[in-house]
C-alpha cells in the first residue's frame, strides 16, 4: 500500500485506501479469508489516520468485499458475496485485469437486459429522450470511442435508452449497466489500432426507437452487443 500524505483531504485518503485494497482484493492479491492488518499497523506503515483506514474498510464492507466483526480482524469475503455490479467494483475488476469469464459474464448481462430495455423504450420513449439519444450519437461521432468524451457519450446513449423504459426497478440498474458499457468499450478499444466502426449499430438502434418498433429495437441492440463482444474477443491476448 502506498504511503499517503497527511495534507491530503480525508475523503481522498479514504477513497485511495479503499481503491488500493479493492483492487488487491478483486485481483486475488488479498485472497478470500485473508485478515487485513490492524488499524494501528496500517496507520503506522502508511502514515494515515486510523479513522481514514476504518472508514475505507466500511466502504469495502458495504460493497461486500470484506466482513467486519467486533473484536475480530476484518477478513476478505468470498467472491460470491461481492457486489459485482457496484460501479467501483466493476472499475476495480477491469483496472486489475478482468478475467475472460468475468468479461463474458458482463456481456451476457448486457444481452439479457439491454435488448429487452430497447424494446420497451421503443414503445415508451418521448421526444426529449430521443433528442438526448441523438445528441449522444453526435458526440460519439465527434469524439470517437478511444476518447473519454466519446465513451461518456456512449454511456449517455445507453442511459437514455434505459430511462425511456420508464421502469423504475430497471432504472436502479442503470448506473451499473452504464459502467459496464464504459468498461467493456474501453477494454475492447484501447488495445486496438484498427477499429470497427460502432456507429452503424448505434444508429440502427436509434432508428428503431424513433420508429417505435420494439422488435427492431431488440434485434438492433442484440447485434450491437454481439459485435461489441467480438471486438472484446479480438482485443484479448492469447491465454
Helices and strands as residue ranges (DSSP letters): H 10-26, H 39-46, H 50-62, E 66-67, E 75-76, G 79-81, H 87-95, H 100-124, H 127-143, H 148-163, H 168-171, H 174-190, H 199-211, H 214-235
